[in-house]
Amino acid sequence: NQQTLPSSYQSVKRAGRLVFVGYTPQLPLSVMPHELVRNELEIVGSRANTKQELQETMDLVGRGRIKPIVDRVFPLAEIESAFDALREGRSLGRNVLAI
């Protein structure tokens, strides 16, 4: 989302790729062209993934090559609050349910 985009630019090495997986349709996203050009970044959107792509992503996370941004951990009893935060765009990263 818009709040995490600046830190995303800093997290990617020169000539790297930012991948947006999923989206919140009601929230616009503005990019900073100077960051893209100066750092030779590429932005790619991904609406869905295959089982193989999901496994590769989980492998990258497991090896520490990519780090998901966790905004908040919700206890399972607060699952509705977690979904409300996502729907309303109040999450700066991933919401995690603790089971």
C-alpha positions as CSV (number, residue, x, y, z in Angstrom):
1,N,0.0,0.0,0.0
2,Q,1.0,3.6,-0.1
3,Q,2.6,3.6,3.3
4,T,4.9,0.7,2.7
5,L,6.0,1.7,-0.8
6,P,8.9,4.0,0.3
7,S,10.4,1.2,2.4
8,S,9.8,-1.2,-0.5
9,Y,12.0,1.0,-2.7
10,Q,14.8,0.8,0.0
11,S,14.4,-3.0,0.3
12,V,15.2,-3.8,-3.3
13,K,18.7,-3.8,-4.7
14,R,19.6,-1.8,-7.8
15,A,17.9,-3.2,-10.9
16,G,15.6,-5.2,-8.7
17,R,11.9,-6.0,-8.9
18,L,9.0,-5.0,-6.7
19,V,6.2,-7.5,-6.9
20,F,2.7,-6.5,-5.8
21,V,0.7,-9.6,-4.9
22,G,-3.0,-9.0,-4.5
23,Y,-4.5,-5.6,-4.2
24,T,-7.1,-3.4,-2.4
25,P,-9.3,-2.0,-5.2
26,Q,-10.4,1.1,-3.4
27,L,-6.9,2.3,-2.5
28,P,-4.9,4.2,-5.2
29,L,-1.2,3.7,-5.3
30,S,1.2,6.4,-6.4
31,V,4.7,5.5,-7.5
32,M,7.8,7.8,-7.4
33,P,9.3,7.8,-10.9
34,H,12.7,9.1,-9.7
35,E,13.0,6.1,-7.4
36,L,12.3,3.7,-10.3
37,V,14.6,5.4,-12.7
38,R,17.5,6.1,-10.3
39,N,17.5,2.5,-9.0
40,E,16.5,0.9,-12.3
41,L,13.5,-0.8,-10.5
42,E,10.8,-2.8,-12.1
43,I,7.3,-3.1,-10.7
44,V,5.3,-6.2,-11.5
45,G,1.7,-7.0,-10.4
46,S,0.6,-10.5,-9.7
47,R,-3.1,-11.3,-9.2
48,A,-2.8,-15.0,-8.6
49,N,-0.2,-17.7,-8.4
50,T,0.3,-21.3,-9.2
51,K,1.1,-23.9,-6.6
52,Q,4.7,-24.0,-7.8
53,E,5.0,-20.2,-7.5
54,L,3.6,-20.3,-4.0
55,Q,6.1,-23.0,-3.0
56,E,9.0,-21.0,-4.6
57,T,7.8,-17.9,-2.7
58,M,7.6,-19.8,0.6
59,D,11.1,-21.2,0.0
60,L,12.5,-17.7,-0.6
61,V,10.8,-16.6,2.7
62,G,12.2,-19.6,4.5
63,R,15.7,-18.9,3.3
64,G,15.4,-15.2,4.3
65,R,15.7,-14.0,0.7
66,I,12.5,-12.0,1.1
67,K,10.9,-10.9,4.2
68,P,7.1,-10.3,4.5
69,I,6.1,-7.1,6.3
70,V,3.9,-8.1,9.2
71,D,1.8,-5.2,10.4
72,R,-0.1,-6.8,13.3
73,V,-0.7,-10.2,14.9
74,F,-4.3,-10.9,15.8
75,P,-5.5,-13.7,18.1
76,L,-7.9,-16.0,16.4
77,A,-10.7,-14.6,18.5
78,E,-10.2,-11.2,16.7
79,I,-10.4,-12.6,13.2
80,E,-13.2,-10.1,12.3
81,S,-11.0,-7.2,13.4
82,A,-8.2,-8.5,11.2
83,F,-10.5,-8.6,8.1
84,D,-11.9,-5.2,8.9
85,A,-8.4,-3.7,9.0
86,L,-7.7,-5.3,5.6
87,R,-10.9,-4.1,4.0
88,E,-10.5,-0.6,5.4
89,G,-6.9,-0.3,4.3
90,R,-5.6,0.1,7.9
91,S,-2.9,-2.5,7.5
92,L,0.6,-1.5,6.5
93,G,1.7,-5.0,5.8
94,R,0.3,-8.5,6.4
95,N,-2.1,-9.3,9.2
96,V,-1.2,-12.6,10.9
97,L,-3.7,-14.8,12.8
98,A,-2.2,-16.5,15.9
99,I,-3.8,-19.9,16.3
